[in-house]
């Protein structure tokens, strides 16, 4: 492996779909609900005409590429109080990794210096 060359990986998830997922998850979280698969798929179907199986594939790729985090949480109120649910959230990109979007692809690097040198 060459030294001094930033490590670049191609993403399978389209940037437009990731942006849609992030806005849907933010919208669900703003309503103080857990962003589970059912809520995400309903919002994507209603707003962007994305089918349920496509949503499952998008979430699978996005979690695999660490663009969305999966977690378990217990509900506090309502009819499902005390039940554990699987939810999705947006990772803290500043501390986890730095992403730059080039020509509709994600290029990620864990080294901030290499990203800054690539931008120049």
C-alpha positions in Angstrom: 0.0 0.0 0.0 1.3 3.5 -0.8 2.0 5.8 2.1 0.6 9.3 2.1 -2.2 8.3 -0.2 -5.7 8.7 1.4 -7.8 5.6 1.6 -10.9 5.9 -0.6 -13.9 3.6 -0.7 -16.8 3.6 -3.1 -20.2 3.7 -1.5 -23.1 1.5 -2.7 -25.7 3.9 -1.3 -26.7 6.8 -3.5 -26.2 10.3 -2.0 -29.7 11.3 -2.9 -31.2 8.4 -1.0 -29.0 9.0 2.0 -30.1 12.6 2.1 -33.7 11.5 1.9 -33.1 8.9 4.7 -31.5 11.6 6.9 -34.3 14.1 6.4 -36.9 11.4 7.2 -35.1 10.3 10.3 -34.7 13.9 11.4 -38.4 14.5 10.8 -39.4 11.4 12.9 -36.9 12.3 15.7 -38.3 15.9 15.7 -41.7 14.4 16.6 -40.0 12.7 19.5 -40.6 9.2 18.2 -38.2 6.3 17.6 -37.3 6.2 13.9 -38.0 2.5 13.3 -38.4 0.7 10.0 -42.1 1.1 9.8 -42.1 4.8 10.3 -39.2 5.4 7.9 -40.8 3.2 5.2 -44.1 5.0 5.5 -42.5 8.4 5.3 -40.4 7.4 2.2 -43.4 5.9 0.5 -45.5 9.0 1.2 -42.9 11.6 0.3 -40.7 10.0 -2.3 -42.6 6.9 -3.6 -40.0 4.5 -2.4 -41.3 1.0 -1.9 -40.8 -1.0 1.4 -38.3 -3.5 0.0 -36.3 -0.6 -1.5 -36.3 1.1 1.9 -35.0 -2.1 3.5 -32.2 -2.3 1.0 -31.3 1.4 1.5 -31.2 1.0 5.2 -29.2 -2.2 5.0 -26.5 -0.5 2.7 -26.5 2.7 4.8 -26.0 0.9 8.1 -23.3 -1.3 6.5 -21.5 1.8 5.4 -22.0 3.5 8.7 -24.0 6.3 7.3 -26.9 5.5 9.6 -26.6 3.8 13.0 -29.0 1.1 14.3 -29.8 1.0 18.0 -32.3 -0.5 20.5 -34.5 1.7 22.7 -37.3 1.3 25.1 -40.5 3.4 24.7 -41.4 5.4 27.7 -45.1 6.3 27.1 -48.1 5.2 25.2 -49.6 1.7 24.5 -46.1 0.3 23.8 -44.5 1.5 27.1 -41.6 -0.6 28.2 -41.3 -2.5 24.8 -37.9 -2.5 23.2 -37.8 -1.1 19.6 -35.1 -1.1 17.0 -34.5 2.4 15.6 -32.1 4.2 13.3 -30.3 7.5 13.9 -27.8 9.7 12.1 -24.2 9.2 13.4 -22.1 12.1 14.6 -20.1 12.5 11.4 -17.6 14.9 13.0 -16.3 12.4 15.5 -16.9 9.1 13.6 -15.5 9.9 10.1 -15.3 12.6 7.5 -17.2 12.3 4.3 -16.9 14.3 1.1 -19.3 13.9 -1.8 -17.7 13.8 -5.3 -19.8 13.2 -8.4 -22.7 11.4 -6.7 -20.3 9.0 -4.7 -19.2 9.0 -1.1 -15.4 9.1 -0.6 -14.6 8.5 3.1 -11.4 8.8 5.0 -10.7 8.3 8.7 -7.8 10.6 8.6 -8.9 14.3 8.5 -5.5 15.5 7.3 -5.7 13.3 4.1 -9.2 14.7 3.4 -7.9 18.3 3.8 -5.0 17.6 1.5 -7.4 16.0 -1.1 -9.6 19.1 -1.1 -6.6 21.4 -2.0 
